[in-house]
Every structure is written in structure tokens, then in C-alpha cells.
Amino acid sequence: MKTLEDLEVAGETVLLRVDFNVPVKNVNGTRVITDDGRIKAALPTLKELLDRGARVVIAAHLGRPKGVVSADLSLAPVATRLGDLLGVPVVLAPGVTGPDIVAAVNALTPGSVLMLENVRFDPRETSKAAAERAELAAELATLADAFVSDGFGVVHREQASVTDVARVLPGAAGRLVEREAGVFSKILADPARPFVVILGGSKVSDKLGVIGNLITKVDRLVIGGGMAYTFLAAQGYGVGTSLLEADQIDTVRGFIDQAEKAGVELILPVDFVVANEFAANADTRIVAFDSIPDDWMGLDIGPRTRELFAEAISGAGTVVWNGPVGVFEIEAFSAGTRSVAEAVSACEGFTVIGGGDSAAAVRVLGIDESTFSHISTGGGASLEFLEGKVLPGLTVLEGPHE
């Protein structure tokens, strides 16, 4: 994969694809970014390009506008925040392509930054038709001399500003994408052992590929969150009104058998915090895994499970955590996810937070981010990497360019 060392950028205009799809909420009529982690993650590449004398044109998206311009999904607050972090003005262009954008790019001087408006405002960005994506990519390519891919959160997508433009311009991976790819490649190829993977989140179906690819590679597989109830049901236990994917029970039984045959330690919750409804003020109890009342739902792992999971994590050579083990957004059901985060934080091995809700949980719960070896910026991309899938936004950086 080509990296920044392979590009001569001094005096050149670089189109930089980043992932600035950050959470934004409306506070008294003002759009406020609630987590700028992804913006900060792009700073090393941005600063290097600027220090080397490049003019930088940023392409990014926010939300899913589906080709429709929306003031609620404008990148305006992102441009402002990036300017604050960089210490240089970041001008937001009035659109994605067109004569006004060309004029704005031509006005750039070395060491300056222009951010294109939300690239998904153009329907061609996410079009299923390769010709439509290629058309937008050709227009984007006229704005720059080179392309740098630093949005790891989108490298699993075939999109105009991710893959198609990389087929037109000389391209390379930015520092973030380079590090993310290196981390996950090492995990899959040569993990320090014991290799422990913790999978949470709501649905087993979201993690089928990951479980299938890793179940013979790991030493311990720890299952929490909504996924756990399908594993319990597969073993014949009642789960009350807890989240359950009944159509995945046979698949999960297969995983349980596969883990046993491979000598993989499969660790499931032994107790839960259950509630009579999904609400912050619900009545709660702590019950054993085989004693969930018929009309109650599990919303967090219990205290014995927290100890069990922490013991499984302690002493690991490599830990990958993807998905919270409870409804951490509600304080009454956050203790399990906090305990996992603290156990991973305390582990002296190589620790990776697999993006998405796990990364959000670390920040919401106030865990020191510097205590983890790596916090991924791409939930979906990290999952597909762990599944062993080919990520088109990475492979396009490997071959020769037209």
C-alpha cells in the first residue's frame, strides 16, 4: 500500500478524503459536535501535508443525506472545529464540484485548507452505478494533483471519493489509514497470545463474519451485550423479553460446537442486570443467566460476569473489543461496559478498541484514551477487516494508477 512517502506534495494540491462523520446535536439552535475524536485523528496527516507545502482540499461526509442538500447535515461546524484544532482557517466551499469550487481551489496557497461541502450531497458519491461514481470522481480529480485516503471509516465502501478518485489520481494512504491497516493486519497475522476478543453490541447477525473468521484464531472469545441472549437461547435457556435473534440460533449452536472442537474458551455471562422495561427508571434485579424472568429483559451483565470478563482480559497478549456489553448510555446499565473498558485499559498487552459504539463508550465513560494501544475510527471497516474481507478503499491504493 502506498503511503505519504510515495507522494511529492510540495506546491501541489492534494485531495484528502477523511472521515468526519461525527455526532452533532442541536443546542439552542446551534449545531454542536459532541465527539471530535475523528477530527483529531486526521490531524497528523493534515499537519504533515501542510508542513510539506501542500494545498489541501478535504472531502468528507456527514450522515446520510442520500444526495439531497440539507442544512442539518452541512459540514459547517466540522470546518470550524477543524480550524480551531489546526490553528489555521478552514474555508468551507459552497458545494462539492462546479466552477465556484474550482475557483476556490485555484485561490489556495501552499499550506492552506479548503473543505468541500458534504460529498454525499451529490447522489453520485454513493451511487450503485459505477459510471455515475466515476463521473463525480473525474470532477473531483480536476481539483487536485494527488489523492490521500485517510478516512478509515469509509475504506470498506465503493464510493466516488473513496475508491473511484484513487483510480484517477496518484494516491496514497494517510497516516491514520496506514496505522489502522497495520494494526488490524498484525492482529490477524501474528497476535501476541493469549489472544482475547470481546464482542458485544445488540445483534449476533452484525458479528457473524467476525465470529466465523476469528473463532479458530483466538484463545478466548468473550460474548456480551444483546448478542449473549441468542447464545443462551441456543443452549436452551429462557431469556425473557431480552433481545433475541431466533433465526440465528442454529448458526450460534454451530459456533459453540466449533469453539469447543478448536479448544477456544467461549466465555458467556453468568448473571445479568434485568429490568421490567427499557427505561432509565425501570425496576431492576440481578439474576443468574438461567433465571431471567419471562417478562423481564437483560440490559447489562451482572457483577459476577464483570469479574469473569475482567479475569479473561487480564494477562492477555492481544485484546480486541468491539461492542458494548450493556446499554451504557443509561447509567443504571453502564457498569458492565465500564468494567470491560477498565479491564482492557489495565491490560498490559496490545489493546484495540474496534471503533463505533466501543470507542464512543470509552469517551462517554471518561476512560483515559491513552491507556489503549489503538482506538479505531472505523466501526464497520474494522469489523470487515476482522472478518477477513477485502476493503476496496485499501486495495485501490496498492496498484499502479492511470
N, C-alpha and C positions, 0 to 999 in steps of 0.2 A: 504494500500500500504506500502510495506516495505521500510525503509529509512536507511541511513548510521548507525544509532544507532543499527540496527539489524545485522550489519556485524562486525566481528572481522578481522581487516585487518593488524594488526602489523605483519611484517615479511612475509606477503602474497603477491601474485601477483594479481593485480586487473585489469581486462579488463574494460576499461572505454569508453563507447560509447558517443561521443559528436557530436554536430552539428557545424562543422567548414566550412560549405558551404558558404564561404564569397566571396564578389565580388573582382575579381583580374583583373587588366589590364596590358597590356604590355607598359612599358615606356622605350624607347630607348634600347629594347632588354632585359629588366629586368622585371620580373613579380612582380607587386606591389599590395598589399592588400589596397583597398580603404576604407574599413569599417571593423574594427576589433571588432565590438560590440559583435559578437557571441563568439569570442575567450575570451574576457574579462568576458563574462557571465559565462564561465566554470571555472574561476579561484577559486572561493570559494570551490567548490568540490575538485578540483585538489590539492589545498593547504592543505585541511583537510586530504585527503588521504596520502599525502606526510608527513605531520606533524605526522600522526599516524603510520608512518613507513612502509607504503605500497610501493611495486614496482608497477608502473603504466604503463600499456600498453594501448595506446589510439587507438581506432578505429574511423575513421571519413571518410567522403566522400567530394568530390568537384565536382560540376557539374554533368553531365550525360554521363559518358564515355561509358555506355552500354556494359560493360565487356571488353573493349579494352583499353590497356595501352596507355596513351597519356602524353607526356611531358608537354603539356599545362595545364593538369589537375592534375599534381603532387602536393602533399601536402608540397613540399619543402619550399615555402615561409611561409606557415602556421606554420611549425615546427620552423622555425627561429623566427617568431614573438612571438610564444608561449614561446620560450626560453627566449626572451627579457623580456616578461611580468612576467614570473615566477622567473627569476633570476637564473635559473639552465639550463644546457644544455638539449635540447630535440633532441635525435637522431632519424633520420628518417630511418626506416627499408627499405630494398631494395624491399620489396613486402608485400603481405598480409599474406600468410601462407607458410610453407615449412621448410626444415632443416635449412636454413640460419636464418629464423625468430626465430625458436626455440632456436638456439644458441645465438642470440641476446638477447632474453628474459632471458635465463639462466645466462647471464652475468650481468644482472641488480642487483644492490644492493638496500637495503631499502632507500627510498627517491629519487629514480631516475626514469626517464621517457623515454619511447620508444614510438614513434608514428609509427603505421603501415602505409604503403602507402595506397593511396585511395582505400577504401574497395570495391568500385564499379568497380575497375579494374577487379575484379573477377566476372564473369557473374552470379555466384550462389547467390550473395548477393541480387539481385533484381529478381531472378527467380520466375516465377509463380508456378513452381513445388516445392511443399513442401519438397520432398525428396532431391532435389538439395540444397535448403536452409539449410536443416538440416545437410547435409554433410559438408558444409562450417562451420556451427555453431559448429559442433563437432571438426573440426580442430582448430577453434578459442578457443574453450573451453580447449584444451590441453595446451594452453599458460598461463592459469590463474587458480587461486583458487576461484575467486569470480567475479561477474559481477555488474557493476554500470551503470545505464542508466541515462545519463544527457543531452541527445540531444533531447530537447522538439520538435524541428523542424521536427523530424522523427518518433515520437511515434505514428503517425496515419498510419504508414506503416508496413506491414508484410514483414520484411526483416531479413536476417540471423543474422546480427549484432545488430538488434533491438529487435526482438521477439524470434527467434529460440534459440539463445545462452542463453537467460534468462530461457529457459525450461531445460537447462542442468546444468548450474552453479547456486550456491546460488546467489541471486540477490537482488538489492535494487535500489531505486530512489536516484539520486544525489540531491544536494541542489537546483539546478536550476529547475529540473523536479518537485521536491516536491513543490517548490513555485508556479510554473506555474499552476500545477494541483489544488493547494489550492486556488489560485486567481480565476480561472475560475469556480471552484465548488461553491465558495461562491457567485459569481456573479449570477449564475443560481439559487441557492437555496434561498439566502436571501440578495438581493441587498438593500443597503440604497437607499431611494427614495427622490426625483424623480429619476427614472432610465432612462437614456438617452443613446440611441445607435445611432451612426453616421456611416452610411455605404456609402462608395464611391467606387472608382475603376471603371474599364471600363465596366464590364458586370453584368447585373442582374442575369444571369444564374449561375455566380460564387457564388452568395449570396442567392439563393433561399432557401436553407436549413436553413440558419441563420434567414432569414426573417420569414419563416414559424414557426420556433421554438420560436422566441422571440416576435412575433407580439402581443401575448396576455400577455406577461410578462413585457413589457416596458411601460413607461409612455409617452415617446416621441421617435419617430423614425424619424431620420433626414436622408434624401437621397440626395446625391450629386454625382459628377463625371459623368462618362458616363452612369451610371445606370439611372440618372434622366430623360434622354430623352425618355426612354421606359415608365417611369411613366407619362410623359407629353403626349406621344402618346396615352397611354391608356385612357387619359381623352379627347382625340380628338384634341389635339393641334399639329400643324406642328413643326417639329424640324430641318428643312433644311437638310443639309448633315451631321448632328451630328450623333454620334454613336447610333445605334438603333438596338435592337433585336426584330424584328417584331413578331417572333414566341413566344415571352414571353408576348405579350400584354394582352392576356386573363388571364394568370396567375397573372400578375400585377394588373389587374382590380379586381381579387379576393382578393388580398392583401389589396387593397384600401377599398373594402367593409368590409373586416374582421376588419381592423383597426377602421373603423367608428363604427361598431357594438360593438367592445370591448372598445370603449371610448379612444383609443390610439390616441395621437396627431401626425399626419403624416405631417412632415414639408418638403416641396419641395422648390427648388429655385424659386425666383420670378423675377430674372434677371440673365443675363449671359454676359460674355465676349465672343463675337463671332469673328471668323476670316474667311477670304476668302480662306484660305488654311492652312494646317497643317505645319506651318513653323515658326521659330523664328522671321523672318522679315515680317510676314503676316500683312495685313491691319486688324485692329481690331475695334470693336464697342462695346458699352454696350447697350443691348436691353432687353425689358421686356420678360418674359417667353412665352408670347403669340405672340411675334413679331419677331421670328427668321427668317431672310430672307431665301428664298428657296435654294439659292446657297451658304449659309454660314453655318459654323459649330460652335457649342458651345464648348469651350475649358477650361472654368473656370466659377465659379459662379461670379456674379456681386456684386457691393458694398452694395446694399440693402440686398442681400441674406447673405452676410458676417455678417451684423448686426443682421439679423434674426436668423442665426445659433448661433451666439455668445450669444444672449439672451436666446435661448433654452438650451444652455450648462450651462449658469450662474445659480448658485444656485442648480445644480443637486447634488444628494447624491451619485450617481454612474454614471460614463461615460465610455462607451466603444467606441473606434474609430477604425474602420477598413476600410482603403482605402482612398486615396487622393480624393479631390473634384474637381481637375483640373489637367492639365498637368504640375505638379510642376517642372519638370525637365527643362522646358523652362521658363525663368524669366517672360516673358510677361503674362504667365498663372499660376503663382505661388502664387498670392496674396490670392486666396481663401483658398488654403491648409495652407498657413502660418497663416491666420486669425483663422482657425479652431484649428490649433496647439496651437496658443497663447491663445485661449479661453479655451481649455482643460487644458493647463498649469496653467491658472489663477484660475481654478475652485477649490474650497476648498474641494470638495467631493473626493471619491475614483476614481481615473482616470487610465484607462488602454488603452495602445496603442496596438492594436492587431497584432503586428508583420508585416512582409512583407513590402509593399511599405509605409505604415504609419510610421513604425519605421525608414525606410530609409529617409522619408521626414523630420522627426524630426531632424535627423543628418545633412542632406543636408542644411536645412534651419537655422541650428545653434541654435535651441531651447534647452535650458538647460534641459538635460535629468532628472536631479534630481528633477524637478518640477512635474514629473508624478509619480503616485503611483507605476505603473508597466508598463514596456515596454516588451512585449512578444518577444521571439526569434523565434517563430514559426508561420508564417502566415497561412499555410494550417492547421496545428494542432490546432491553436486557433480557426479557422473557424469551423472545425469539432467538437471541444468541444462545441462551441456556438450553433451548430446545434443539439446538444444532442446525437451525435454519440458515439459509443463505440470505444475507442482508444486502439488498440491491444497492443501497447508498454507499456501502463499503466496497463491494466488488467493482463498482464502476470507477473507483479510484485506483484500481490495480493495473488495468491495461493501458495501452497507448491511446492517446487522444487524437481525434481527427484534426 
